[in-house]
Amino acid sequence: MIAMESQYRLMYRLGLTPWDQDTIPTELTQMIEGAGAQPPGLALDIGCGTGRHADYMASRGWHVTAFDVSSRAIEEARRRRADIDWHAVGLGAPSLDPVLGRLAGRVTLVLDIGCLHGLDTRGRAAWASTVNRVAAPGARLLLRAAPSRGTGFITPRGIDPAEVSALLGPEWSRAGHPSHQWDVHVRSILGAPPFRC
Ligand SMILES: C[S@@+](CC[C@H](N)C(=O)[O-])C[C@H]1O[C@@H](n2cnc3c(N)ncnc32)[C@H](O)[C@@H]1O
């Protein structure tokens, strides 16, 4: 996990961030404003980068918590919008624990646009435990992940839908596949952990 995290930190420092576009993907706008959109609630953006997706969700009434391992990216995100709970921290870090504790079982939308597919095995386990800890019964996960493509040296190693499902566990089902690399998973209303304030 450290190697990929360091690569991302370096890329933000050098301004080499080709993923950091101005547009909001239609897969996200559909989920927030399209037919069958959920009412605004709590959202978590994992690996939020400079925060434009979190910003967009907050502008549509969502209460967003967002974190990224790059402090440079989070500095920029904070300048973008003050009413989002931003955290410059990586998955699995102890300082993320109280944040996740406050969200436990309450988040109705989890967003991961391009973070999971670059994580190593340990990072993926931390990702799954984060998602399962915060997600409310019936929560949706919107994921953009490139398919599995090997070593993960320089480029993200990728992940296939079957591995995502295995990581999330049996309470989740793959509910949609809006386009190439995009998936929606939904947590069952039954069998989720008890709601905590
Ligand atoms: C491809 S970028 C996408 C950023 C953002 N979601 C976007 O679409 O603009 C992947 C992001 O994941 C972050 N990231 C990578 N590993 C991470 C980790 N272990 N914990 C938190 N963030 C991580 C990177 O710093 C980077 O901002």
The ligand as a Gaussian input file, in Angstrom:
#p B3LYP/6-31G(d) Opt

LIG

0 1
 C       -7.016000       7.986000      -9.514000
 S       -7.025000       9.055000      -8.137000
 C       -8.735000       9.529000      -8.070000
 C       -8.995000      10.704000      -7.165000
 C      -10.451000      11.168000      -7.130000
 N      -11.329000      10.115000      -6.677000
 C      -10.854000      11.663000      -8.483000
 O      -11.614000      10.977000      -9.181000
 O      -10.400000      12.745000      -8.855000
 C       -6.900000       7.901000      -6.762000
 C       -6.898000       8.602000      -5.428000
 O       -6.814000       7.663000      -4.373000
 C       -5.954000       8.178000      -3.378000
 N       -5.424000       7.050000      -2.594000
 C       -4.592000       6.080000      -3.027000
 N       -4.317000       5.209000      -2.047000
 C       -5.015000       5.647000      -0.970000
 C       -5.167000       5.174000       0.362000
 N       -4.537000       4.059000       0.770000
 N       -5.964000       5.856000       1.212000
 C       -6.608000       6.975000       0.787000
 N       -6.491000       7.478000      -0.445000
 C       -5.727000       6.824000      -1.316000
 C       -4.879000       8.920000      -4.161000
 O       -4.150000       9.846000      -3.411000
 C       -5.705000       9.552000      -5.271000
 O       -6.194000      10.831000      -4.926000

